[in-house]
Amino acid sequence: MRRIGSALIDAATASTGGNGDEQAANERFLLDCLRLMVSTPALRARHLDSQYALQQAIVEALGKDATDPDAAFRAQAATSACLAAVHTALTRWVEDDGRTRLPDLLARALTASFGDDAVATHRKD
């Protein structure tokens, strides 16, 4: 959970990063995309499909042996749970109109879901 959560927080940091105007533009672009996704049923369905593909990619990146069904199942369950927490944070970020930093919301959602040890020490850049 910690490895997955940290990677997802790092990805959010990179997606919303930059300096000054660049950071604001990156955040606004992602926020507009998410707002459109939340309000459009076909895009919400596509998002769910993308989450499944992302789940598979994360499980493969974790190096879980496909011949061990138990290990693969645990990795899939952990990844799916992390992605559900991320979805909750993304939805809140849209509702909040981006006032809270996305990486902070992700850390809060992961901690709320899995406890204080679920996320490695989170940097507030």
Beta strands, then each sheet from edge to edge (+ up, - down):
end
